[in-house]
Amino acid sequence: MADRSQKTGDFVAHFFYSHSNKSQIRAEHLFRSYIKQIIGFLDTIGKSCPRGVVGFVKRFYGPKQPHPPSFGEVIDKVFVPLCEFLTELLPSVTYIVDGLDECEMGEERKVLSTFQKIVSHHAPPRIFISGREGLNVPNFIQGSATIRISNEDSKGDIYRFIEWRINEKMQERQLTEDENVLQDVKSKLNERADRMLVQYP
């Protein structure tokens, strides 16, 4: 996405929460990833980070840090100022987070509260959040729109994707010789494919 962002003048940051990586499903992992993506993007377009942010980045992540920064410090001293800088600099800024429901409720609230903070500014970025039913995004982000995608709405597309992905894996190695097991796997994947996409604004 970085190459496309450079060509269009837009910035898109993305993060995927995976249940298979339990050590990376905290709110801080999302925003630290965004910070790295923003700093990397600014470097590629030849723009310097705000001086105050540079000082906090060195303090928080430098070799002589006295203690790890708190979540609030990372957000208030680094992420929010960087976000404000980007929205003033570029025509379009978008943050994507996939699988937010994988987080525990407390971590989920931290993420949504932070997004609430940045959309309250005069030039808010666009935010796309995906996850299963149960994410209470509208309560945190006023004006957000929710799009529910059920198996019934996209059953054919989901089925075709699963077929394609399993066939691709089968070309790499034999998953099973038992056709019944294979069909059961496909069935289970279809059952778990009910997702919800939330967009702001």
C-alpha positions, 0 to 999 in steps of 0.5 A, spaced: 500 500 500 505 504 501 507 504 493 500 506 491 500 511 497 506 515 494 502 515 487 496 518 489 498 522 495 494 518 500 496 514 506 493 507 508 495 504 514 493 497 516 494 492 521 491 485 522 489 481 528 490 474 528 488 469 533 494 465 532 498 470 534 496 471 541 502 475 543 500 480 538 493 482 540 493 488 544 491 495 543 499 497 543 501 493 537 496 496 533 498 503 534 505 502 534 505 498 527 501 505 525 506 509 528 512 505 524 508 505 517 507 513 518 514 514 519 516 510 514 511 513 509 514 520 511 521 518 510 519 515 503 516 522 501 521 526 504 517 529 509 520 530 516 516 528 523 514 534 527 520 535 532 516 534 538 514 527 536 521 525 534 523 527 541 518 522 544 520 517 539 527 517 541 525 517 548 520 511 548 524 507 543 531 509 544 536 504 547 537 508 553 529 509 555 528 509 562 522 505 562 517 502 557 512 508 555 505 507 557 499 506 552 497 513 553 504 516 552 504 512 546 497 515 543 498 522 546 505 523 545 506 520 538 500 517 535 495 523 535 500 528 533 503 524 527 495 523 525 494 530 526 500 532 522 498 527 516 491 529 515 494 536 515 499 534 510 495 529 505 488 529 502 486 522 504 488 518 510 485 511 512 487 507 517 484 499 517 484 494 522 482 487 521 479 482 526 479 487 532 474 482 535 480 478 536 482 482 542 479 482 549 474 487 551 479 492 555 484 492 549 478 493 544 475 499 548 482 502 548 483 501 540 476 504 539 477 510 544 483 512 540 479 512 534 474 516 537 479 521 539 482 522 532 475 523 529 474 528 533 479 533 530 477 538 524 480 533 519 478 526 521 481 520 517 477 515 514 477 508 519 475 501 517 474 496 522 472 489 521 470 483 526 465 479 528 458 481 530 459 484 537 463 490 536 460 496 539 463 501 534 457 506 534 457 507 541 464 509 541 465 513 534 459 517 533 457 517 525 460 511 523 456 506 519 456 499 520 455 494 514 453 487 516 456 481 511 453 474 512 454 468 509 447 468 506 449 475 503 456 473 500 455 465 500 457 464 493 463 468 494 465 465 500 465 458 497 469 460 491 474 463 495 475 457 500 475 452 494 480 456 491 484 457 497 484 449 499 486 447 492 492 452 492 494 449 498 493 442 495 498 443 490 503 445 495 502 439 499 496 433 500 492 436 506 488 429 506 486 423 502 479 423 506 474 427 501 470 427 507 475 430 512 476 435 506 468 437 505 468 438 513 474 443 513 470 447 507 464 446 511 467 449 518 470 455 514 464 457 511 460 457 518 466 461 521 465 466 515 460 471 518 463 478 519 462 485 520 465 491 517 465 498 520 466 504 516 467 511 518 465 516 516 
